[in-house]
Amino acid sequence: MSGSFWFCKKFQKNKAAQVSGVSQIIELQRLTPPIGKFFGMLGGVAVVANTTWAAFQGKLALDIDWNLGENVSFDTEKFKQTLTERVGKRGKLVPGGNGNVNSAFKQANQIVEATYHVPFLAHAPMEVPNATAWFQKDKIEVWAPVQDPQTARSELAHFFKIPIENITIHVTFLGGGFGRKSKSDFVVEAVAISKK
């Protein structure tokens, strides 16, 4: 069996389905939210198994032909060069701001300039985004370390057409979030898997 999504040209799940402990391989379509309202869900392939190890082995056994899209030709050095060039260009002045940087520089006795570069950094809290979900026909119950449970409820109500009062989010302790867990895509994914 094969499928096709925005992130891959095609995938085969036969080998993954034969991994001991793998019970199901679920195709998740991308869910695009209304502009500026929610985060949505990127979509993908979920491997459901009776142990973490079996799920990881099933994932490794998936035969995927990736669609790298516009990032196929991404070049870190060119990107770094572009950023460095833009640092020296005049910035856009926002109305209502206080002070004038250009005037301050003209009046300064001494100007010290430096450009610093750092590599791409992973946004990696100790606890990765995760959720446990239970989809029950007209109710949804979720346990997740979310920073914005109100928006998570609204997003689930929107995508799964469930009344918001029938959606319960149990907020667990956060193993770090730093804003990432305010986006509830991982909650939407867990509910979509539970529904299937």
C-alpha positions, -999 to +999 in steps of 0.1 A: +000+000+000+013+035-007+002+071-001+012+105-013+014+138+007+029+173+004+061+161+023+067+130+003+063+118-032+052+084-021+057+059+007+054+021+011+043+007+045+046-030+038+079-035+056+069-013+085+036-032+089+056-065+093+076-052+123+067-071+155+046-049+177+034-025+150-004-026+150-013+002+125+002+027+101-020+058+098-018+084+071-024+119+083-034+146+058-022+182+064-048+203+082-045+240+071-060+264+096-077+297+089-049+324+084-036+337+117-060+316+139-044+283+146-013+263+139-028+233+122-011+200+115+016+193+090+004+158+083+025+127+079+026+090+087+020+077+122+033+043+133+011+029+161+028+001+181+026-016+215+061-003+226+082+027+218+109+004+204+085-012+180+072+022+168+107+034+162+116+003+143+084+006+123+093+042+115+127+031+103+112+005+081+089+029+062+101+033+026+097+070+019+106+090-012+108+126+003+096+157-014+121+183-001+102+212-018+118+246-019+144+236+007+161+211-016+186+237-027+190+254+007+226+265+013+236+275+049+265+296+037+244+315+012+218+321+039+245+333+063+258+357+036+224+371+030+218+378+067+252+394+070+245+417+041+212+427+055+227+437+088+244+467+071+213+479+053+191+506+067+162+492+087+125+501+083+114+528+108+082+519+126+058+549+132+054+558+168+088+547+179+108+566+205+142+582+196+162+581+164+191+556+161+206+574+131+207+607+150+222+589+180+250+574+159+258+608+144+262+623+178+281+594+194+318+600+203+326+564+196+309+536+178+318+500+184+305+475+158+307+437+157+289+410+138+284+376+155+274+344+139+259+313+155+248+280+139+212+270+136+200+260+171+175+233+178+145+244+198+149+215+221+132+215+255+140+186+278+105+172+271+096+171+234+060+181+223+038+151+231+002+143+238-021+115+248-056+118+232-089+099+235-114+107+207-149+095+217-174+102+189-187+135+204-160+141+230-122+146+231-100+142+261-063+152+260-033+150+284-005+173+271+021+198+283+005+228+265+011+264+272-022+276+257-049+250+265-077+275+255-064+277+219-058+239+218-095+234+227-106+259+201-084+243+175-097+208+182-133+220+181-126+236+147-109+206+130-129+178+145-163+196+146-168+188+183-185+213+207-158+231+227-176+222+259-170+185+251-133+190+249-111+185+280-074+194+281-055+181+311-024+203+313+006+183+325+039+197+338+061+213+312+096+199+307+104+233+291+084+250+264+098+284+256+068+292+234+069+260+213+042+243+233+018+272+227+014+258+192-009+227+195-001+209+163+011+179+182-022+178+201-041+178+168-020+150+156-026+129+187-064+134+184-063+126+146-045+093+154-069+085+182-099+091+159-085+067+133 
